């Protein structure tokens, strides 16, 4: 079973702000401010994800993410998690976090397949996959692992 440790949900606008801030970070004071800003953006993304979970589960999952010294950051730096509004997601299991993570990963995979439109049976599949993977390794190395095709079904 897929085990989700932590998830974020950001808009493209938010990702653009992250990229611009990272590029502009020069001096140590600015780098410190940028790290704090990234931290707050990440926390906002985490809260977006948690709002998809049922209200009673949000703080439990959040507490699992921030243990030990991370609890201090959670208590003093971040906005309190809204825990009353109902989730707009219906769940088939009681493992809400794992189910949501699996759904998001599957949805992302399907979007990739729809976008590139190349399945394993396509004659140019390997050429296309290697081009995409090479580009990601150069420009987005942390996300390059998404293209490990052994992870996906029906590709």
N, C-alpha and C positions, 0 to 999 in steps of 0.2 A: 504494500500500500504506500502511496505517496505521503511523505511526511513534510508538512509545511512548517517551517520554523518562524518565518516572518514574511509578511507581504506588504507591499505598498500599492497604492492606486493613485497615480498622478495624471493630470491632464497634460497635453502637449505644451500648453502655455507654461506650466510649471517646469517641465523638463527643459524648455528653452531658457528659463531664468537660471536653472541650475548650471547649464552649459555656459552661459554668459558669465556668471559669477566665477566659475572655475577658471575660465580663460583669463579673466581680469585680475585674479588673485596674484599679487606680486610681493609686497612687503609682508613681514611676519604679522604685523598688526592687522593688515587686511586679510591675510590668510586665516587668522584666528576668527575674525568677524565672519568670513566666508564659511568656515567650518560650523560656526554657530547657526548661520543662516541655513546651511545644508541640513543641519540637525533638525531645525524647526520645519523645513520643508519635508524631510523624511517623516517626522512625526505626524505632519498633516496627512501625508500619504498613507501612513499606517492607520490613522483614524478613519480615513475614507474607506479603507479595506474593512476595518472593524465594524463600521456602520452597516455593512452587508450581513454581518452575523446577527443572530437573535440577541436582544438586549441583555439577557442574563448571562450570556457567554462572553461578551466584549471585554469586561474587566479581567476575567479569568485568563483569557488569551493574552491580553496586554501584560498582565503580571508575569506570565511565563516568559515573555520576551524581555522584560526588564527585571532581572534578578540581581542580587548582590548590590554592587555600587551603582548599577544601572537604575535601581529603585530610587536613588537620590535624584537622578536626572528626571525621572518620571514625576516625582513628588514636587520638585521645585522649578523645573524649567518648562514643562509642557502644559498645555491646556488640559483640563479634566475631560475624560472621555464621556461623551453623551451616552447615557445608558437607558433611555426610556423609549425613544422612538422605535416603532417596530421595523424589522428588516423587510425590505421589498423582495427578498429572495425566499423561495420556498425550498425546503430541504427534504430529501428522501431518507436521510439517515440521521442519527443523533451525533455523529462525528462532523459537526458543522464546519469547523475550520478546515479539516482535511478534505471534505467534500467540496467546499468552496474553492480551495486551492487547486484541486483536480479539475474542477469545471473551468476555472480561469486558464489553466495550462492548456486544456483541451481546446478551449475557444481560441486561444492565441495560436495554437498549432493549426487549427482550421483556417484562421485568417491568413497565416503564412502560405498555406497550400492554395487558398483562393487567390492570394495576391500573385504568387509566382506561377501557379497553375502547372506545376511539373511533378508528376508522380514517379515512383520508382520504375514504372514500366515505360516511361518516356525515353526515347533513344538518347536524348541529350541530358538525362537526369544528372549523371555524375559530373559532367562539365559545368552545369548550372550550379549544382551544390558546391563544388570546389570554388567557383568564382565568388559565390555568396560568402562562404566560410572564410576565404582569403581576405575579402573586404572587411568582414567583421573582426578578424584577428588584428588587422591594421588599425581600424578606426574605433572599434568598440570591443576590446578584448574580453571584458567581463561578460558580455552578452554572447560571445562566440560559442559558448557551450550549448546554447539553444539549438544549434545546428548539429548536435550529436544525434543522428537519426536513429540510433539504437533505442532511443527513449520513446519513439512514437509508433503508434499503430496505424495501419492503413495509409502509409505515406506514398 
